Structures are given as C-alpha cells and as structure tokens.
Amino acid sequence: MLHRTPVRARVSVHPSRAGPSQLIDLVWVMLALTILGLSIGATAGAQTVKLQRSDSLAAVVPRADSDKAPADSAATTKAAAAALPKWFDELAVNAFVSTGYEYNGNRPATGTNSYRVFDFNDNSFNLDVAELVVQVAASKPNDAGFRVDFAAGNSIPQISKTQDQTAAQFDLQQAFASYIAPLGSGLRFDVGKYVTHLGYEVIEGYDGYDDNYSRSILFGYAIPFTHTGVKASYAFSSKVAGMVEVVNGWDLLRDNNHSKSVGAQLTLTPVAPLQVLLNWIGGPELANDNHTKRNVYDLVAILKPTKSLTLGVNGDYGVEDGTSRVNPGSDAKWKGIAGYATFAFTDKLSLGLRGETFHDDGGVRLGTDTKAVLSEGTFTPTYKFTDHVLLRGEVRYDKANQPILANRTGLSDKQTTVGANVIFVY
C-alpha cells in the first residue's frame, strides 16, 4: 500500500560519494533531540507523572535549617502542567530513519547508478535519511499550526534539497506555518516550504513512505520535489477538494527570476475505493528568464478494490518553450506513465510491483541531447516486523533505447540492481 501524504529539475549528473563522518555526529544529535522531545511531550500531555524506577532516587530530606514542610509533589506537578502554554500540549515530535544497500550488476566505473534518484550509490551501505519532524497540526477552523522537517543523510537530502542550497547532507525539507480560516468547511493556508503536490510517490518520512525502495523515473525527472510559497486548500465536499498555490518555482528557496509559478490540484473521490488527483504547475523556471514557461500536467489515480490489493497509475506530460536539444528552437517535451500494484499477503508481508516508461523527446530531462526512452520494472517484497520497523528487498531492471546507462567499461542500454532497505518509524 502506498503510504502517501499530499511531492528540481533533476539532472543526470549525480552527487559525489561524500563520506558520512559529519553526518553521523548530526544523526546522534537528532536522535538525542528526538528522545528529549518525546520525553517532554509525554510529560506535558499527562496531568500526573509517576516515577517508575524505584532505584533512582533516595528519599528527600528537608534541610536542617528549614522549618517548612516539603511541598506536595502531586500538587506541584499539577501546577507545573497547568502553567505550560496550551499549544505545548499539541506539540508532536516524530522520527524517521531509512538505511539501505544497493548492488549494480553493471558495476559502473563511476560507482554511480544511472538515472536513480536517491539510490545512486553502487555497492555501498547508505544512511539514506534521518528525519525529525516537529509540528503543531492545524485540523479545524480557527486552528493555527506549523511543521518543520529536519533531514540529514548521504543520499536523499543531497537530491531533494533546493537548487540554491549549498549544504549537501542536510535539508530543511519542510518548514511552513498553517492557518484554517473559518469559511465553510475551513479554508486552509500554508506558507513556507513544502513538498510538491505532483506525483504518486513521495520523498518519504514518518507519515508517508512508498511501496518500493527506489523511486520511479517520473518522480526523478518529470516533476519537482518541493516549493516555497503559499497555497490555499479547501474541501468542497467529501468527494471534491481543491488547492491553488503561488510559488518561487521548482526546488527554490529564492526565486531565480522575477516571475512566479502557479500550481493547482483537484482531488476527486467519486466512490470510497477510488481517488483521482489532477495536478498542474506552470511558470518560467529558467534563471534570469521571465518568459520561457514550463508546464507539467500530472494525473494520479489510486484504486483499492479489496482490503489486500492497491492499484495505482501516474501519468505526466511536460513542455517547456523553445528549449529542445533535439530540434533547437522547438519546445522540449517529455511524457511518461507508471503503474503500481501492491498486494498484502498478511498484516506483515506485502509485495509491491511497478512498471513504467519515460519519453524525453527534447533530450533535456535526462540530459542526453537525444530523443531518449527509459523504462523499468521493479519487484519489492516488504516485511513489517512491528509498526516501527520494516525491511524491504528489491530487484529492478532498467532498459533504454540507446546506451545511456553506465557500466564497467562505458555505457550500456540496460541496468540491473539488487537492494535492501530498513526503515524505522517513530
């Protein structure tokens, strides 16, 4: 099943294989903050707190020079809890860690898997991401809240970070404030940086992870990752909802030109097992260019015919004015489709299948300067040990219409990888 929450122009040159030494220190700090935050949250949420360990404290002895009796501990605890601001009771802290290994049968001389979004390191153990999320959720009219996602790792943050960010192994993946205006069912506003609304797959976090370890070609090369701006969302009914946004563009904290991009989403739920999302984003995306527009139209449909089976489809069509490298002066166009099927054999064991094809007619999105077609099939069994720990294995086969996939001696038209992934969710 897809665990989804409503996700730069990707380049074909992948990040360097940086070492994880600085990251390890950061991860320890993040984990310490998580434990501290969870402890604080537990204390704040309770009216009375009882000490569970009997061997940790000796009896409290009053000072010899004091004639006052010790204060009542229960009353003190209750008073301290009452003194906390109301929003503190609503503060939530969650954590997500993903680590994995990938082996490429091509054994590329560069050590980099071709056209992979996050699993780009061959024959390497990776701390994909360690994420800490702090938020006060806004859920009803007149509610205000915020969300901040801190992410560190030697794969995901390097790619999902904004283009104008210099830090490589750290990303402030999301940081936005929310307010729900008391209009009708509630008009929601989010201001700041947030993940894009396009696509079937997600970057992943504690509240959303995919059914495959690797990401689709569409996720990597057809759509953006994040936006910085403002969006308004409204549920017209239980069957229809909409969203509009004005943003700096694709994966930018600061706009690279003087024009903004506009996005929209229409969510339809005609019957309970089916959800259809129609997405669009358009605007100038090239640096110092206010006129060359890029538009992407994205369709996502999710069908759950039975409790055990989930089916999905994602289609993308993109066009950018006059930027084709195949036919200079013509528009660059790209399109693709991906299909998904996930079957849950038991509550713990499931299997995810994905097949897709992507056509880069303008030679821009894959960076080949030729009319390239890249397809893939992915097989991902998953075992869920607990609600907090799961293990995924994966076999993936990529096939191109020309030799664009790296191997030991140069380029090939095919690529097979085997991977394993462990996720911790808290």
PEWO-V653901 format. One record per residue. N is the residue number from 1. RES is the residue in three letters. PSI is psi in whole degrees, 0 to 359 (999 if undefined). NEAR is the number of other C-alpha atoms within 8 Angstrom. Layout:
{{N/RES/PSI/NEAR} {N/RES/PSI/NEAR}}
This chain:
{{1/MET/143/10} {2/LEU/125/9} {3/HIS/89/9} {4/ARG/141/10} {5/THR/131/6} {6/PRO/999/5} {7/VAL/999/12} {8/ARG/138/11} {9/ALA/121/10} {10/ARG/143/9} {11/VAL/157/9} {12/SER/348/8} {13/VAL/120/4} {14/HIS/162/7} {15/PRO/160/6} {16/SER/161/4} {17/ARG/78/5} {18/ALA/148/5} {19/GLY/158/6} {20/PRO/14/8} {21/SER/314/6} {22/GLN/327/7} {23/LEU/321/11} {24/ILE/316/8} {25/ASP/319/8} {26/LEU/320/9} {27/VAL/317/10} {28/TRP/318/8} {29/VAL/315/8} {30/MET/318/11} {31/LEU/322/8} {32/ALA/318/8} {33/LEU/323/8} {34/THR/311/12} {35/ILE/316/8} {36/LEU/316/8} {37/GLY/318/9} {38/LEU/322/9} {39/SER/316/8} {40/ILE/316/8} {41/GLY/321/13} {42/ALA/320/8} {43/THR/316/8} {44/ALA/327/11} {45/GLY/348/7} {46/ALA/144/8} {47/GLN/327/8} {48/THR/141/7} {49/VAL/125/7} {50/LYS/138/4} {51/LEU/123/5} {52/GLN/330/4} {53/ARG/128/5} {54/SER/349/6} {55/ASP/10/5} {56/SER/337/5} {57/LEU/139/5} {58/ALA/167/5} {59/ALA/144/4} {60/VAL/122/4} {61/VAL/124/4} {62/PRO/151/7} {63/ARG/143/5} {64/ALA/333/5} {65/ASP/16/4} {66/SER/137/6} {67/ASP/15/5} {68/LYS/140/4} {69/ALA/148/5} {70/PRO/144/5} {71/ALA/150/6} {72/ASP/121/6} {73/SER/321/6} {74/ALA/318/7} {75/ALA/321/8} {76/THR/316/9} {77/THR/317/11} {78/LYS/319/10} {79/ALA/320/8} {80/ALA/319/8} {81/ALA/320/10} {82/ALA/333/7} {83/ALA/344/6} {84/LEU/143/8} {85/PRO/150/7} {86/LYS/321/6} {87/TRP/337/7} {88/PHE/329/9} {89/ASP/335/9} {90/GLU/359/8} {91/LEU/128/11} {92/ALA/139/9} {93/VAL/124/12} {94/ASN/159/11} {95/ALA/152/13} {96/PHE/131/14} {97/VAL/131/12} {98/SER/128/12} {99/THR/147/12} {100/GLY/180/12} {101/TYR/141/11} {102/GLU/136/14} {103/TYR/127/11} {104/ASN/121/13} {105/GLY/339/7} {106/ASN/341/9} {107/ARG/62/10} {108/PRO/137/14} {109/ALA/333/10} {110/THR/346/5} {111/GLY/13/9} {112/THR/129/11} {113/ASN/133/13} {114/SER/136/9} {115/TYR/39/9} {116/ARG/139/11} {117/VAL/300/11} {118/PHE/327/10} {119/ASP/59/9} {120/PHE/350/12} {121/ASN/123/11} {122/ASP/140/12} {123/ASN/50/9} {124/SER/138/8} {125/PHE/137/8} {126/ASN/139/10} {127/LEU/93/12} {128/ASP/309/13} {129/VAL/145/15} {130/ALA/120/14} {131/GLU/139/13} {132/LEU/125/13} {133/VAL/127/12} {134/VAL/128/11} {135/GLN/156/11} {136/VAL/110/11} {137/ALA/137/10} {138/ALA/125/11} {139/SER/346/6} {140/LYS/164/7} {141/PRO/140/11} {142/ASN/0/8} {143/ASP/144/10} {144/ALA/148/10} {145/GLY/189/11} {146/PHE/165/12} {147/ARG/136/13} {148/VAL/125/12} {149/ASP/111/12} {150/PHE/126/12} {151/ALA/138/13} {152/ALA/150/15} {153/GLY/169/15} {154/ASN/18/15} {155/SER/292/14} {156/ILE/309/12} {157/PRO/330/16} {158/GLN/330/13} {159/ILE/319/9} {160/SER/347/13} {161/LYS/158/13} {162/THR/156/10} {163/GLN/332/7} {164/ASP/19/7} {165/GLN/134/7} {166/THR/327/4} {167/ALA/134/6} {168/ALA/320/9} {169/GLN/17/11} {170/PHE/142/12} {171/ASP/134/13} {172/LEU/83/10} {173/GLN/318/15} {174/GLN/145/12} {175/ALA/98/12} {176/PHE/156/12} {177/ALA/150/11} {178/SER/148/12} {179/TYR/136/12} {180/ILE/108/15} {181/ALA/142/11} {182/PRO/64/9} {183/LEU/116/7} {184/GLY/232/5} {185/SER/354/9} {186/GLY/114/12} {187/LEU/114/14} {188/ARG/134/11} {189/PHE/133/12} {190/ASP/130/11} {191/VAL/126/11} {192/GLY/216/11} {193/LYS/133/13} {194/TYR/162/11} {195/VAL/154/10} {196/THR/158/10} {197/HIS/352/8} {198/LEU/150/10} {199/GLY/156/13} {200/TYR/323/9} {201/GLU/163/12} {202/VAL/163/11} {203/ILE/326/9} {204/GLU/145/8} {205/GLY/190/9} {206/TYR/332/10} {207/ASP/13/8} {208/GLY/117/11} {209/TYR/154/13} {210/ASP/174/12} {211/ASP/355/12} {212/ASN/150/13} {213/TYR/309/12} {214/SER/160/8} {215/ARG/157/11} {216/SER/162/10} {217/ILE/321/13} {218/LEU/315/13} {219/PHE/322/12} {220/GLY/329/11} {221/TYR/354/11} {222/ALA/334/15} {223/ILE/168/12} {224/PRO/175/14} {225/PHE/306/12} {226/THR/167/16} {227/HIS/154/16} {228/THR/121/14} {229/GLY/216/11} {230/VAL/142/11} {231/LYS/151/11} {232/ALA/133/11} {233/SER/144/11} {234/TYR/135/11} {235/ALA/109/11} {236/PHE/328/9} {237/SER/185/6} {238/SER/348/7} {239/LYS/344/10} {240/VAL/130/11} {241/ALA/155/13} {242/GLY/162/12} {243/MET/140/11} {244/VAL/151/11} {245/GLU/154/11} {246/VAL/122/11} {247/VAL/168/12} {248/ASN/340/15} {249/GLY/212/13} {250/TRP/114/11} {251/ASP/51/15} {252/LEU/133/14} {253/LEU/315/10} {254/ARG/133/6} {255/ASP/144/10} {256/ASN/5/10} {257/ASN/191/11} {258/HIS/13/8} {259/SER/144/9} {260/LYS/160/11} {261/SER/152/13} {262/VAL/138/11} {263/GLY/162/12} {264/ALA/157/11} {265/GLN/137/12} {266/LEU/122/11} {267/THR/124/12} {268/LEU/132/10} {269/THR/77/11} {270/PRO/322/7} {271/VAL/158/7} {272/ALA/319/6} {273/PRO/352/8} {274/LEU/134/11} {275/GLN/134/13} {276/VAL/130/11} {277/LEU/126/11} {278/LEU/117/11} {279/ASN/152/13} {280/TRP/147/12} {281/ILE/140/11} {282/GLY/147/11} {283/GLY/170/13} {284/PRO/130/15} {285/GLU/352/14} {286/LEU/147/9} {287/ALA/134/6} {288/ASN/32/7} {289/ASP/113/10} {290/ASN/3/11} {291/HIS/332/5} {292/THR/104/12} {293/LYS/145/11} {294/ARG/129/12} {295/ASN/137/11} {296/VAL/131/13} {297/TYR/129/11} {298/ASP/133/13} {299/LEU/133/13} {300/VAL/131/13} {301/ALA/135/11} {302/ILE/125/12} {303/LEU/132/10} {304/LYS/83/10} {305/PRO/330/7} {306/THR/172/6} {307/LYS/331/6} {308/SER/344/8} {309/LEU/131/12} {310/THR/128/16} {311/LEU/143/11} {312/GLY/156/12} {313/VAL/143/13} {314/ASN/125/13} {315/GLY/142/11} {316/ASP/142/14} {317/TYR/124/12} {318/GLY/150/12} {319/VAL/138/11} {320/GLU/131/12} {321/ASP/124/10} {322/GLY/28/10} {323/THR/11/12} {324/SER/138/14} {325/ARG/351/11} {326/VAL/314/10} {327/ASN/85/7} {328/PRO/134/8} {329/GLY/339/7} {330/SER/166/9} {331/ASP/141/11} {332/ALA/131/15} {333/LYS/146/12} {334/TRP/151/15} {335/LYS/156/12} {336/GLY/164/12} {337/ILE/142/12} {338/ALA/138/13} {339/GLY/146/11} {340/TYR/145/12} {341/ALA/129/11} {342/THR/125/14} {343/PHE/126/11} {344/ALA/106/12} {345/PHE/318/9} {346/THR/184/6} {347/ASP/340/7} {348/LYS/329/10} {349/LEU/129/11} {350/SER/166/13} {351/LEU/128/13} {352/GLY/131/16} {353/LEU/142/12} {354/ARG/139/12} {355/GLY/140/11} {356/GLU/163/13} {357/THR/142/12} {358/PHE/129/13} {359/HIS/116/11} {360/ASP/84/14} {361/ASP/336/11} {362/GLY/356/17} {363/GLY/17/16} {364/VAL/314/12} {365/ARG/321/12} {366/LEU/352/12} {367/GLY/26/8} {368/THR/344/9} {369/ASP/14/9} {370/THR/167/9} {371/LYS/101/11} {372/ALA/146/13} {373/VAL/127/11} {374/LEU/128/11} {375/SER/162/11} {376/GLU/156/11} {377/GLY/138/11} {378/THR/137/13} {379/PHE/118/12} {380/THR/97/14} {381/PRO/144/11} {382/THR/135/14} {383/TYR/125/10} {384/LYS/105/11} {385/PHE/311/9} {386/THR/183/6} {387/ASP/348/7} {388/HIS/346/9} {389/VAL/129/11} {390/LEU/154/13} {391/LEU/133/12} {392/ARG/138/13} {393/GLY/160/12} {394/GLU/139/13} {395/VAL/129/11} {396/ARG/139/11} {397/TYR/124/11} {398/ASP/142/11} {399/LYS/131/10} {400/ALA/162/13} {401/ASN/2/8} {402/GLN/162/8} {403/PRO/94/9} {404/ILE/3/10} {405/LEU/125/13} {406/ALA/141/14} {407/ASN/193/11} {408/ARG/327/8} {409/THR/350/6} {410/GLY/250/8} {411/LEU/151/9} {412/SER/169/11} {413/ASP/8/11} {414/LYS/161/10} {415/GLN/129/12} {416/THR/131/11} {417/THR/151/11} {418/VAL/133/11} {419/GLY/166/12} {420/ALA/148/12} {421/ASN/135/12} {422/VAL/133/11} {423/ILE/137/12} {424/PHE/126/10} {425/VAL/128/11} {426/TYR/999/7}}
